[in-house]
Amino acid sequence: MTSTRLMHTVGSRALEWLHAHRDGFRLEPDVDPEVGFLERFKPIGELALICAVLFREGVAGSREAQLARQLLDHAWRNTLDGGQMLVRGQRIEPLSPIPFEVYLPFKELGYSHPAFEQMFQLNQRLESFAAREMPPVRRLGLSAFQRRCGLEPRPPEAEVIGRTWLGRTPEPWTVEGHTAYDITHTVFHLTDWGKTPDTIPAPLVDYLATWLPVWLDDWLDLQRWDLLGELLVVDACLPRPTLDERAWEGFAAAQQPDGAMPAVRTIPQGDPEELFDLIYHPTLVAAFASVLATSRALTQLAHPAPA
């Protein structure tokens, strides 16, 4: 099993980098709505989700917890203007689920904007919202978020699982980059981002237990760090994670001294804002993988499997 110190250090360094570059979580208020005002909301939502996992698992040190709370406060107060930017985004695109998906983890962490809640609850009652076409894994995620918010999932998650790539358990050697990301997010949504490993259907657990080690080897050899990090999270979401030592050592070795994690191979050179957009996601994933894997490793040490 991988050293808990190694896994924890990856997350600690990642949070340091994210905190130092928190101004990169920015919006573009003056952008033409037709070219995607809501596109820059995605990093903020991902940040809130990962910080929520950090607080939930309770394995972060006081320094990491402080950095995470400061990141959330900065994103909510400065970037989202206390939620007003979510209101603006929903007005620009009334049927987009993005503002709601960004808001939910903040709400679960104690931030709120009652006027925005009224707005998205009204919009989600529309038949047009339920009829909006999207890939199955995207629909699964939205249904999971609706359930977590106390809304009626439309459609229920159980109806969507079998439509996803993973839910069909197809030939494992056909996996490629986009498919692999669909696999990881299917697991994230099924487990509420690692909270409930036992909610993955048994056939999918067996399928992942067989093929995930192969995929970890593949993307480690390809130095696809962003995807490897997400697959390490998937491992930690399983009822019996392996905490693959070779994959974790390779992943940790790819991390830069300042905590940044490259997406592929090494950190590129370029404009700081453009570099942030390339680096923030694999670095967030590194923090996510670290927290969840460290928590699972400590659980295994406290409750070892019977011999």
C-alpha positions in Angstrom: 0.0 0.0 0.0 1.2 3.5 -0.7 2.6 5.6 2.1 0.0 7.9 3.6 2.8 10.6 4.0 3.4 10.6 0.2 -0.4 10.8 -0.6 -0.9 13.6 2.0 2.1 15.6 0.8 0.6 15.6 -2.7 -2.5 17.2 -1.5 -0.8 19.7 0.8 1.4 21.0 -2.0 -1.5 21.2 -4.4 -3.5 23.3 -1.9 -0.6 25.6 -1.5 -0.4 26.2 -5.2 -4.2 26.7 -5.6 -4.2 29.2 -2.7 -1.2 31.1 -4.1 -3.0 31.3 -7.5 -6.5 31.9 -6.2 -7.0 35.0 -8.4 -6.9 32.6 -11.4 -10.4 31.5 -10.4 -11.9 34.4 -12.2 -14.9 35.3 -14.3 -15.1 37.4 -17.5 -18.1 39.6 -16.8 -17.7 41.6 -20.0 -17.5 38.6 -22.4 -20.2 38.3 -25.0 -22.9 35.8 -23.6 -23.0 34.1 -27.0 -19.4 33.0 -26.6 -19.8 31.5 -23.2 -20.1 33.7 -20.1 -20.7 30.5 -18.0 -17.6 28.7 -19.2 -15.4 30.2 -16.4 -17.8 29.1 -13.7 -16.6 25.5 -14.1 -13.3 25.9 -12.2 -15.1 27.6 -9.3 -17.6 24.7 -9.0 -14.8 22.2 -9.1 -12.9 24.1 -6.4 -15.9 24.0 -4.1 -16.5 20.3 -4.6 -12.9 19.4 -3.8 -12.9 21.6 -0.7 -16.2 20.0 0.4 -14.5 16.6 0.2 -11.5 17.9 2.2 -13.8 19.0 5.0 -15.9 15.9 4.9 -13.1 13.4 5.1 -11.4 15.2 8.1 -7.9 14.1 7.2 -6.4 17.5 6.3 -4.2 19.3 8.8 -5.0 22.7 10.2 -2.9 24.4 7.6 -4.7 22.7 4.7 -8.2 23.3 6.3 -7.3 27.0 6.6 -6.2 27.3 3.0 -9.3 25.6 1.8 -11.6 27.9 3.8 -9.7 30.9 2.5 -10.1 29.6 -1.1 -13.8 29.2 -0.6 -14.3 32.6 0.9 -12.3 34.2 -1.9 -14.3 32.4 -4.6 -17.7 33.2 -3.0 -17.1 36.8 -1.9 -14.8 38.1 -4.6 -15.3 35.9 -7.7 -19.0 35.2 -7.3 -19.8 38.5 -5.6 -21.7 36.7 -2.8 -23.7 34.7 -5.3 -24.8 37.7 -7.5 -22.8 36.4 -10.4 -24.7 33.1 -10.3 -27.9 35.1 -10.5 -26.5 36.9 -13.6 -25.4 33.7 -15.2 -28.9 32.1 -14.7 -30.6 35.1 -16.2 -28.3 34.9 -19.2 -28.9 31.2 -19.7 -32.1 30.3 -17.8 -32.0 26.6 -18.7 -28.3 26.0 -18.0 -27.6 23.8 -15.0 -24.1 25.3 -14.5 -25.0 28.0 -11.9 -27.0 25.5 -9.9 -24.1 22.9 -10.0 -21.7 25.6 -8.8 -24.0 26.8 -6.1 -24.8 23.5 -4.5 -21.4 22.7 -2.9 -21.2 26.2 -1.6 -24.6 25.9 0.0 -23.6 22.6 1.6 -20.6 24.4 3.1 -22.7 27.2 4.6 -22.9 29.9 1.9 -26.3 30.9 0.6 -28.2 33.2 -1.7 -32.0 32.8 -1.2 -32.9 34.8 -4.4 -30.8 32.5 -6.5 -32.3 29.4 -4.9 -35.8 30.7 -5.8 -34.6 31.3 -9.4 -33.1 27.8 -10.1 -36.0 26.0 -8.3 -38.4 27.8 -10.6 -36.4 27.0 -13.7 -36.0 23.3 -12.8 -39.7 22.9 -12.7 -39.9 23.6 -16.4 -40.4 20.7 -18.7 -37.8 22.3 -21.0 -35.2 21.9 -18.2 -35.8 18.1 -18.0 -35.9 17.8 -21.7 -32.5 19.5 -22.3 -30.3 17.0 -24.2 -27.0 16.1 -22.6 -24.7 13.0 -22.4 -25.8 10.3 -20.0 -22.9 10.9 -17.5 -23.8 14.7 -17.5 -27.5 13.8 -16.9 -26.5 11.4 -14.1 -24.5 14.2 -12.4 -27.4 16.6 -12.6 -29.9 14.1 -11.2 -27.4 13.5 -8.3 -27.2 17.2 -7.6 -30.9 17.6 -7.7 -31.3 14.8 -5.1 -28.6 16.3 -2.9 -30.5 19.6 -3.0 -33.8 18.0 -2.0 -35.3 18.3 -5.5 -36.9 15.5 -7.5 -34.2 14.0 -9.8 -35.5 14.2 -13.3 -34.9 11.5 -14.4 -34.0 9.3 -11.3 -30.4 8.2 -11.2 -31.3 4.6 -11.5 -32.7 5.2 -14.9 -29.6 6.9 -16.2 -26.8 4.6 -14.9 -27.4 1.9 -17.6 -27.1 4.5 -20.4 -23.5 5.6 -19.4 -20.4 3.9 -20.9 -19.4 2.4 -17.6 -23.0 1.2 -16.9 -22.9 -0.9 -20.0 -19.5 -2.4 -19.0 -18.3 -2.7 -22.6 -14.9 -4.0 -23.9 -12.3 -2.4 -21.6 -9.6 -2.1 -24.3 -11.8 0.4 -26.1 -11.2 3.1 -23.4 -9.7 6.3 -24.6 -9.3 9.8 -23.0 -12.9 11.1 -23.3 -14.3 7.7 -22.3 -12.1 7.5 -19.3 -13.2 10.9 -18.0 -16.8 9.7 -18.4 -15.9 6.6 -16.4 -14.4 8.7 -13.6 -17.3 11.1 -13.3 -19.9 8.3 -13.4 -18.2 6.9 -10.3 -18.0 10.3 -8.7 -21.7 10.9 -9.2 -22.7 7.4 -8.0 -20.7 7.8 -4.8 -21.4 11.5 -4.1 -17.7 12.2 -4.7 -16.4 9.3 -2.7 -18.8 9.7 0.2 -20.7 6.4 -0.3 -18.6 3.7 -2.0 -21.2 1.0 -1.3 -23.7 2.7 -3.7 -21.8 1.6 -6.8 -23.7 -1.4 -8.3 -21.9 -4.7 -7.7 -21.4 -5.5 -11.4 -19.6 -2.1 -11.8 -17.5 -2.7 -8.8 -16.3 -6.1 -10.2 -15.7 -4.5 -13.6 -13.6 -1.7 -12.1 -11.7 -4.0 -9.8 -10.6 -6.0 -12.8 -9.8 -3.3 -15.3 -8.9 -0.2 -13.2 -5.3 -1.5 -12.5 -4.8 -1.9 -16.2 -6.0 1.6 -17.0 -3.8 3.1 -14.2 -0.7 1.4 -15.8 -1.7 2.7 -19.2 -2.1 6.4 -18.2 0.9 6.3 -15.9 3.1 5.1 -18.8 1.5 7.9 -21.0 2.2 10.5 -18.3 -1.4 11.7 -18.5 -1.4 13.1 -15.0 -4.8 14.7 -15.0 -6.5 11.5 -16.0 -4.3 9.3 -13.8 -5.3 11.5 -10.9 -9.0 11.0 -11.6 -8.5 7.2 -11.9 -6.7 7.3 -8.5 -9.8 8.9 -7.1 -11.9 6.2 -8.7 -9.8 3.6 -6.9 -10.4 5.4 -3.6 -14.1 5.5 -4.3 -14.3 1.6 -4.5 -15.3 -0.4 -1.5 -11.9 -2.1 -1.5 -9.3 0.4 -2.9 -5.9 -0.8 -3.9 -4.1 2.5 -3.4 -1.7 1.4 -6.2 1.8 2.1 -5.1 3.4 2.4 -8.5 0.8 4.8 -9.8 0.9 7.0 -6.7 4.7 7.2 -6.8 4.7 8.2 -10.4 1.9 10.7 -9.8 3.7 12.3 -6.9 7.0 12.5 -8.8 5.2 14.5 -11.6 4.2 17.2 -9.1 6.3 20.3 -9.3 8.0 21.7 -6.1 5.5 24.5 -5.9 2.6 22.0 -5.9 1.5 22.4 -9.5 0.5 19.3 -11.3 0.9 19.1 -15.1 -1.9 17.7 -17.2 0.3 15.8 -19.5 4.1 15.1 -19.1 5.5 18.5 -17.9 4.4 22.1 -17.2 4.4 24.2 -20.3 5.7 27.7 -20.6 3.5 30.7 -21.4 1.3 33.5 -20.1 0.4 33.1 -16.4 -3.4 33.3 -17.0 -3.2 30.7 -19.8 -1.0 28.5 -17.7 -3.5 28.6 -14.8 -6.2 27.4 -17.2 -3.9 24.4 -18.1 -2.8 23.6 -14.6 -5.6 24.3 -12.2 -7.6 21.1 -13.0 -4.9 18.5 -12.6 -3.8 20.3 -9.4 -7.4 20.2 -8.1 -7.5 16.6 -9.0 -4.3 16.0 -7.1 -5.8 17.5 -4.0 -9.0 15.4 -4.4 -7.1 12.2 -4.9 -4.8 12.9 -2.0 -7.6 13.6 0.5 -9.7 10.6 -0.5 -6.8 8.1 -0.7 -5.3 9.3 2.6 -8.7 8.8 4.3 -9.0 5.3 2.8 -5.5 4.4 3.8 -6.0 5.5 7.4 -9.2 3.5 7.5 -7.4 0.4 6.3 -4.7 0.9 8.9 -7.3 1.2 11.6 -9.4 -1.7 10.4 -7.2 -4.1 8.5 -8.9 -6.8 6.4 -9.0 -10.3 7.9 -6.1 -12.5 7.0 
